[in-house]
Amino acid sequence: MGKHARPSGKSAHHAQGSVVRARPLPVRSAVRLRRPVDIWHKPALSAVAALAIPDLTLWALGRLDLILYTSAGAMCALYAHGLPYAARARTLPWVVLGMVASLGVALTAASLITSTVLLVVCASLVAAVHKVVCEATRIGPPGNIILTFIAASAFFVPQHPGQVPLHMALALGAGVLAWLVCMAPALIRPQGPERIVVARALEAAAGLLRTEADTGGGEPAGVPPARHATAAAVNAAWQTLFLVPVHTPAKAAARAGLERLLVRAESALGDTGHAIEASAEDGPRDARFAGAEADRLGGWARELRSGRPLPEVALSAAQTEELEGVAAAEPGPRRPAPGQPRGVRAVLARLAPGSPLLPIGARVAAGCVLAGWASMAVGVGHPYWAVVTAASIYQANTTLSWQRALQRTLGNLLGLLLYTALLPLMHLGPLAMIALALACQLGAEAGITRNYWLGSVCVTPMALLLTEFGSPVPATTLIADRWIDTVVGAAVGLACCVLVTNRRAADRIEVALGRVAAAEAVAFRLLAAGPAAGADDARDIGWARDRLTGCLIELREAVEVAAGEWWQRALPEERIARAEQRGHRALAGLVRRLSEPALAA
């Protein structure tokens, strides 16, 4: 957060002390609408297609009571749309298997356990597992909420043990269909995901350069947010390109073209650092260069999004050497720095003892159990709604959890009003109900990227429609239960979030500061050694740049998480500001070292 980017006397006094402070919880920012995500329509249309086929098939067979099970697999079509198709093909099966396994646990428990109290406990533990695993794997939107919604619902569906295999098979079959739907666009635009992520990096770099042109090269207080955003966008693009296979010359050439564009976007981090350090006499010239380069990067981003052929990009000799490989025995494009855990090892490292994810898991488990029991205490017939509400509000810190609780409560209230307005259409028959459910799914994905409450307006009637397919309930009872469960789940869940504080958030800052310091030391040592003299030097500078970028992003994430905890030790704001300023100055130097001589037009 911006307020932690500049030192203050108060923070200096308490930086190393044990003083804690309570932070206010925002309201206005929680309901403010954002710009929609650029690819919102991709998961939306995929989910609609994956849901429509089994829904219509079940309607033709007269078995709409099975729609919950097919929806479990079909909802997997919402995941992995930010990944290249090769990585998506590997990731989606794990999502489907996780969904089917969760459904199997829930249905088995429903068939063997008659105590609602125990079922609430089981659903809450599964919800906690979903939250921690989704955060550790960084699966991305929609995260744990879809898995928890389906599984928690299944815990309370009347079931016989003999029915479980068939219902799991239906979910698995719909999951296979979801995989096919999500992979189908690869036949038309096989490079679509990686082109989009590189376009985002180009747009972020263009925004950074325009900011520099507007300020005229003057040094700002702290590190500009645009610089953080550009570093994060470039890093995300590299991580995506690392997942693109290069098994054929054509694929290698296509990836190399995107890498050249990304290197040019990354050069903005060095150009800006040079402009900040420039003299007043050179300022106007640097501002003109920044504006021209920003226009060029923005134009390339538009070409990427439109599917046009990749433009030719001029790079420095050091940048070209880094991309082309470091030795004859290892030809190929830029690779991740060695020594960094990846795959399963990275996930296990994030779940190790002392992980900041463990308090979040404890919050989810405790909050969901208490919310479900509170729902039972007030006589609501759908305690799993309270469990799902509690699970959905838990975010990285208390402030974000408060915002999500407010958003979900507001969205569910408006969603219940929408459901009431749709009741006459629902009475037209099953086909009308299917059409309404699909329309709500599309509306949910369109709205949720602008703000969670806006998406919840459509999610609520869709969830109630799924309930109607399985076992019809009077509308007044259904609406009353949903509203009570929403309020109970949000209130109890938020109370547990406040009581179970994440004191490890501040410890994560200390770890991140140490990693930034180590990466800075390597960077400054390489900068003191002089210009890159060959491919080996270019490789070392590139890896140092990647490590430093990752450490700075991790530090900024740790600060934002800790800053949102309502009861937390005072943050070492001066140390954070100094570390970020030095780190970005070193990063600019590394990028500039690879970019010299000056880029051609």
Disulfide bonds with the S-S distance in Angstrom:
none
